[in-house]
Amino acid sequence: MIQSSNPSGPLEQTSAFAELGRMLHDDQPLNTTLQRVAELARDIVPELSDVSVTLIDDDRPRTVVFTGALAVDLDERQYADGCGPCTDAAVSGNTILLNTNQPDDSYPDFADLAASRGITHVLSVGLPIPQRTVGALNMYSNTQAPFAETSVELAETFAGYAAVAITNAVSYRNAVDLAAHLRTAMQTRAVIEQAKGILVARNHCTTDEAFSALSQMSQRSHVKLRDVATRLVASAETGS
């Protein structure tokens, strides 16, 4: 059963925007940041029962976080159909409102499905950053009254801040992943250079010949070059 939405006031809204601002400088895990964005949206827009965040990944929309199973179920139905408020908002950056009881020929199949699940209104807002849209904030309501104009404006303002926070979190995670990759690459190069030095000293060969020997050992044993080099260095250090 869908929980009733909670009212929010100016104090809660101010606190939510302040927290979004702090996210620009946080180094929290990406999923933690995204989940908190969804929870903040649910808490400050009065009509909401469930929220999800769609991000565009390799030109495909996917739900990365959600506050309830119903939200992700409805999102995935839209992805499967290739159309719906959240997919269109994610691609266009627009704000899309849908009354599932009076769909006005907009997304009739999805409107019927959402209505059958107790959802009366859907509000999807694009997550805009300069030159592109990164996804959409998808908001589902089970209240009989439509979204108030002030709620739509609040959701759009929130989405603007959220887009920056999400982009910052994704960029930070990508930077961390790149740094880890570079560290691994440097460590790999270092151990291979050590192994080449050992072979040069043992076999009185050139560095190119030592590298060729390492490559042949890797191919014959079906073991990665880095691991072959690591074993050779370890063997030399222990004298075995």
N, C-alpha and C positions, 0 to 999 in steps of 0.2 A: 504494500500500500504506500502511495506517495505521501510524504510528510507535507504538512501545511507550511507555507512560506512564512518567514519571520519578518516583521517590520524593522526598518532601520531608520536611524535619524542622522542629522548632520554630524554628530560626534562620531558615530560609527563610520560614516563616509570619510571624514577627515582622517581618521585613524587608518582606514584602508588605503587611501592614497599615500599617506606617509609611509606605510609599509611597502607599497609598490616602489616608492622612491628609494627606500633602503636596499631593495633588491638589486638596484643598479650597481651596488658596491659589494654585494654579498658573494661569497664563493661556495654557496650551498650546492649540493648535487642538483643536476638539471631537473630531475623528476620532482624533487622537493619544491623547487621554485615553481614549476608548472602547476603542481597540485595546489599550492597555496594561492596562486592566481585564481584558479577555479573556485576555491572555497571563499575567497574574498568577494568575488562577483556574486556568488549565491547569497552571501550574508548582507550585502549592501543594497541590492535591488529588491524591493519589497515583494514583488509578485513571484519570485522564483522558487521552484521546488528542486530542480536539478540543473547542473551546469557541466559542460564539457568544453575542452579546447581542441580544435582541429588545427593541425599544422600541415603545410604543404611540403612533402618530402619526395624529391625526384618527380615533381609534377603530379604527385598523387596525394590526395588528402588522407590523413589518418588521425584518429583520436588518440592523443597522448596522455590525457588525464581526464577524470570525470568524478563527479561527486556522488553518482549513483548509477547502478547497472542500467536503468532505463535510458539514461542519456546516451550511453555508448551503444546500446541496442538500436536506438533510433538513428544515431549517426551512421552506424554501419549499414543500415537499410538504405540510407541515402547514397552511400558510396557504391553499394551494389547496383542501385538503379541508375547511378550516374548523374543524378540531379536531386535537388532539395535545398532548403534554405541554407543549411550549413555549408554545403559544397559550393553553392553560388556565392555566398558571402566570402568564403575563403579565397575564391578565385578573383572576384570582382572588387572586394574591399567595401562593398556596399552594406547597408543595413537592411535586413529583410524581416518583415513582420508577417506572421501567418496566424489567422484565426482558423483552427481546425474544423470548427462547426460551420464556417462560412468561407471556404477556401477561395472562392471567386475564380475558379479554374486554375489557381496556382497550386501546383503539386497535389492534385486530387488524391492520388494513390497514397502518398505519404501522409496527407491530412487525415485520411480515413484510418490509417494505421495508428497515428499518434492519438487520434480521438478514441480509438478502441482501447488504448493504454491509459486513458484518463488525462491526456494532455489537451488543454484547451487553446493555448497560445504558445507560439514559438517566436523567439527573437534571436536572430543570428546577426552578429556584428563583425565586420572584417577587422583584422588586426593589421593596421597600416604602419609602415615605416617608409622613409623616403624612397621613391622609385618602385616600390613593390608592396605587396601584401603577403604576410607570412602565414596567415591562417584565419581562423575565425573563433569567436567566443560564442558558444551555442547555449541559449538559455530557454529552459522549458518551464511552463507554468501550468498549474492545474486549477487556477482560480477562474471564476466565471467572468470577472471584469477584465477587459483588455489591459495591456500595458499602458500605464499613464504616460503622457508625453514627457513628464519630468523623469520617469524611469528610463525611457528610451534615450534621452539626452545623457543621463547618468551613465548608462551602459556604454554609450559611444565615447564619452570622456574616459571612462575606465579602460575601455579597449585600447585607446590611444596610449595611455600609460603602460598598460599590460604588454602591448606590442614591443615597446622599448625594453621593458624588463625581460621579456622572453628572449628577444634578440640578443640582449646582453648575456643572458645565461647560456644560450646556445653558443655564442661566440667564445665565451670563457671556456666552456667544455671542449670546444674544438681546439682552442689554444692549448689546453691541458693535454689533450690527446696527441697533438702535434709535438709538444715538448717531450712527452713520454716516448713517442716514436723516434725522435731525434736522439734521445738518451740511449735507447736500445740500439740504434744504428751506430752510434759512437762506440758503445761497448762491444758490438759485434766487430767493428773495424779493428778495435784495439786487440782483441783476442786473436783475430786472424793475422795481424801483424806480428804478434808474439809467436804464433805457430810457424809463420814463414821464417822468422829469425832462427827458431830451433832447427828447422829443416836445412837452412843455409849452413848453419854451424855443423850439423851432423853429416850432411851429404856434400858439403863443399860445392854448392850449386848457386845459381843466381836467384834473386827474389822471384823472378818470373817463373823459373823452373820450380821453385818451392810452392808457388801458388798453383801451378799446374798439377803438382803432386797432390796437394790438398783437394783440388777439384776432383781428381781421379778417385781419391779415397772416398769422397762424398758420394760420387756416382756409384761406385762398386758396392758400398754399404747401404745405399739409399737413406743416408743420414744427412741432415742439413749441414752445409759447409761450416756454419758457426759452431754447431755441436761437435763436428770433427775436430775443429781447431781447439775448442774448449777441452776435449778429452786429451789431445796431444799435449797441451800446456800443462794440464793436471798430471799427466803421466811423467812429464819432464821434471815437474816440481817434486814429485814423490820418488823419482829415480827408478820407477818401474818400467 
